């Protein structure tokens, strides 16, 4: 029978887990508890000092979004989140932004009545959206009613025994 590796290498079994963890943590960039506490204290001391302005961070994120071509998707998400401020709470309860593709904004409504109401409001909607969401280039707004047409699925065989 071979002796345990710890006795062959003359390692202290009580310190072995800590030594292994420290070696792996250093290799993987994981901070020790003391390092984490030191960084936390530094952050607390430097809070509000020059160079730690959140507005600068927001501008960096804005630049990343602009360069990455994310601006239209972010503006569309903002439009969906604040749809009630654009059309009013009553109409927002019965309509939603369905999509935006190739400059065409599609709005889906619950019924044909609400679609008609929104169709009359297209010039106002276009002006409001362009005013509040610069960067979302809307060329056309299409208003659709609910999905129409019942489509039957499944086997449609002949009645009777033969085909």
C-alpha positions as CSV (number, residue, x, y, z in Angstrom):
1,X,0.0,0.0,0.0
2,X,1.3,3.4,-1.0
3,X,1.3,6.2,1.6
4,X,-0.9,9.3,1.1
5,X,0.5,12.0,-1.2
6,X,0.5,14.5,1.7
7,X,3.0,12.4,3.6
8,X,5.2,11.8,0.5
9,X,5.4,15.5,-0.2
10,X,5.6,16.4,3.5
11,X,2.5,18.7,3.4
12,X,0.4,19.8,6.3
13,X,-3.1,18.4,5.7
14,X,-4.7,21.2,7.7
15,X,-3.2,23.9,5.5
16,X,-3.5,22.1,2.2
17,X,-7.1,23.3,1.2
18,X,-6.1,27.0,1.8
19,X,-2.9,26.6,-0.2
20,X,-4.7,25.0,-3.1
21,X,-7.4,27.6,-3.0
22,X,-4.9,30.5,-2.9
23,X,-3.0,29.1,-5.8
24,X,-6.2,28.6,-7.9
25,X,-7.6,31.9,-6.9
26,X,-4.4,33.7,-7.9
27,X,-4.4,31.9,-11.3
28,X,-8.1,32.7,-12.0
29,X,-8.0,36.2,-10.7
30,X,-10.2,35.6,-7.7
31,X,-9.6,38.0,-4.8
32,X,-8.9,36.8,-1.4
33,X,-11.2,38.0,1.4
34,X,-8.5,40.5,2.6
35,X,-8.1,41.9,-1.0
36,X,-11.9,42.2,-1.4
37,X,-12.2,44.0,2.0
38,X,-9.4,46.4,1.0
39,X,-11.0,47.2,-2.4
40,X,-14.4,47.7,-0.7
41,X,-12.8,50.1,1.8
42,X,-11.1,52.0,-1.0
43,X,-14.4,52.3,-2.9
44,X,-16.2,53.6,0.2
45,X,-13.4,56.2,0.8
46,X,-13.4,57.4,-2.8
47,X,-17.1,57.7,-3.1
48,X,-18.1,61.1,-4.5
49,X,-14.5,62.1,-5.3
50,X,-13.5,63.5,-8.8
51,X,-13.2,60.8,-11.4
52,X,-16.0,58.7,-10.0
53,X,-18.8,60.5,-11.7
54,X,-21.7,58.2,-12.8
55,X,-22.5,60.5,-15.7
56,X,-19.1,59.6,-17.2
57,X,-20.1,55.9,-17.0
58,X,-23.4,56.7,-18.7
59,X,-21.6,58.5,-21.5
60,X,-19.3,55.5,-22.0
61,X,-22.3,53.2,-22.3
62,X,-24.0,55.6,-24.7
63,X,-20.9,55.6,-26.9
64,X,-20.7,51.8,-26.8
65,X,-24.4,51.5,-27.8
66,X,-24.0,54.1,-30.6
67,X,-21.0,52.3,-32.1
68,X,-22.6,48.9,-31.8
69,X,-25.7,50.0,-33.6
70,X,-27.9,49.3,-30.6
71,X,-29.6,52.8,-30.6
72,X,-32.7,51.8,-32.6
73,X,-33.3,48.7,-30.5
74,X,-32.9,50.7,-27.3
75,X,-35.2,53.5,-28.6
76,X,-37.8,50.8,-29.5
77,X,-37.6,49.3,-26.1
78,X,-38.1,52.8,-24.6
79,X,-41.1,53.3,-26.8
80,X,-42.6,50.0,-25.7
81,X,-42.0,50.8,-22.0
82,X,-43.5,54.3,-22.3
83,X,-46.3,53.6,-24.9
84,X,-48.9,55.0,-22.5
85,X,-47.2,58.4,-22.5
86,X,-47.2,58.5,-26.3
87,X,-50.8,57.5,-27.0
88,X,-52.5,58.0,-23.6
89,X,-53.5,55.3,-21.0
90,X,-56.8,54.5,-22.6
91,X,-55.5,53.7,-26.0
92,X,-52.3,52.0,-24.6
93,X,-54.6,49.5,-22.8
94,X,-55.9,48.3,-26.2
95,X,-52.8,48.6,-28.4
96,X,-49.1,47.7,-28.4
97,X,-46.0,48.2,-30.4
98,X,-45.6,45.0,-32.5
99,X,-42.4,45.7,-34.2
100,X,-40.0,48.0,-36.1
101,X,-38.3,47.0,-39.3
102,X,-36.8,49.0,-42.2
103,X,-38.2,52.2,-40.9
104,X,-41.8,50.9,-40.5
105,X,-43.3,50.9,-37.0
106,X,-46.1,48.4,-36.6
107,X,-48.7,48.9,-34.0
108,X,-51.2,46.1,-33.2
109,X,-54.6,46.7,-31.6
110,X,-57.2,44.5,-30.0
111,X,-60.0,45.4,-32.4
112,X,-60.7,47.1,-35.7
113,X,-62.2,50.1,-33.8
114,X,-59.0,50.8,-32.0
115,X,-57.1,50.4,-35.2
116,X,-59.3,53.0,-36.8
117,X,-58.7,55.3,-33.9
118,X,-55.0,55.0,-34.1
119,X,-55.0,55.4,-37.9
120,X,-56.4,58.8,-37.4
121,X,-53.7,59.6,-34.9
122,X,-50.7,58.6,-37.1
123,X,-49.6,62.2,-37.8
124,X,-49.6,63.1,-34.1
125,X,-47.9,59.8,-33.2
126,X,-45.2,60.4,-35.8
127,X,-44.5,63.9,-34.4
128,X,-44.5,62.8,-30.8
129,X,-42.2,59.8,-31.4
130,X,-39.8,61.9,-33.4
131,X,-39.8,64.6,-30.7
132,X,-39.2,62.2,-27.8
133,X,-37.1,59.5,-29.3
134,X,-34.5,61.1,-31.5
135,X,-32.5,58.4,-33.2
136,X,-35.5,56.2,-34.1
137,X,-36.0,57.0,-37.8
138,X,-39.6,56.2,-38.5
139,X,-40.6,56.5,-42.2
140,X,-44.1,54.9,-41.8
141,X,-46.5,53.8,-39.1
142,X,-48.8,50.8,-39.8
143,X,-51.7,50.0,-37.6
144,X,-53.1,46.5,-37.7
145,X,-56.1,45.0,-35.9
146,X,-56.0,41.6,-34.3
147,X,-54.8,38.6,-36.2
148,X,-57.8,37.8,-38.4
149,X,-58.8,34.5,-40.0
150,X,-59.4,31.2,-38.4
151,X,-57.0,28.6,-39.7
152,X,-58.0,25.0,-39.2
153,X,-55.2,22.6,-38.7
154,X,-55.1,18.8,-38.7
155,X,-56.2,16.0,-41.0
156,X,-58.9,16.9,-43.5
157,X,-59.9,13.6,-44.8
158,X,-62.9,12.6,-46.9
159,X,-66.1,11.5,-45.3
160,X,-67.0,8.0,-46.1
161,X,-64.8,5.0,-46.6
162,X,-63.1,5.7,-50.0
163,X,-61.1,8.4,-51.5
